[in-house]
Amino acid sequence: MKKIILLLVLSVLGMNAQAQSFKTPTPSPTQTIKQEFSLSSVEITYSRPALRGRKIFGDIVPFGKLWRAGANAPTKITFGEDVKIMGKSLKAGSYQLMINPTEKSWEIILNKGTDGVFNYHPEENVLTVSVPTATLQYPVESLAYQFELVAANKMFIQISWEKTFVSIPVETEIDAKIAASIEKVMSADTKPYFESASYYFETGRDLNKALEWATKATDSNPTAFWVFHLKAKIQAKMGDKAGAKATALKSIELAKAAKNDDYVALNEKLIKSL
């Protein structure tokens, strides 16, 4: 009797084990990419289908038919702040990204819904732009999104698959925000002279003010070779070659003392450019 009960228990356990699911690799794996941009970030989550010897655009992805810009679930894009895409304003938030491809251009659609192309509601569109396609020399095996040419207030979202490529410009207006922030923090006891000078230099604002702040930054931190390098770049941009060379030489001296060869090289390159 005990043997019979034991066999029944083992049989039930075996059936349960067979009934349990097991995991296999996803044919179109999900990827999430995130890029710090301006004062926040942009994040894209999408599934990456592969060519696997197939013809994609005009076949697997038909021309003139709405595509979810990936596989499986809808492609999701999140902007941490208000932006402009090809000159059109878009509020911060999360959207589903859809594409209506043609042979020479793609219509990019950002939609506030969540149900994908099979339950698409045009009235939920928040932005629609058209971007030209380019032809790549070599095929891209897996659908790829990437962020390129990322600057303080502009970057490009690039999409490539098979031999098709598009580049979508994204911009944001931050100058007024940064200027207001700088004005506010400059009234505090501890003033961010280096950061403020860097921003003014990089964005081509008031170089006289940038030089003033850089000089105050070197006065408050006389061994900071990176601050002297910034001051030298500002002087060079203002046309003060003699001042730029003297400051760069000081930066080299400090960088050598700190055993930082990178800044030695940067200053030598700056001097040579003068």
Secondary structure, DSSP 8 states (H G I E B T S, - for coil): -HHHHHHHHHHHHHHHHHHS------SS-EEEEEEEETTEEEEEEEE--B-TT--TBTTTB-TTS-B-SSSSS-EEEEESS-EEETTEEE-SEEEEEEEEE-SSEEEEEEES-SS-GGG--GGGEEEEEEEE-EEEEEEEEEEEEEEES--SSEEEEEEEEEEEEEEEEEE---HHHHHHHHHHHTTSSS--HHHHHHHHHHTT--HHHHHHHHHHHHHH-TT-HHHHHHHHHHHHHTT-HHHHHHHHHHHHHHHHHTT-HHHHHHHHHHHHH-
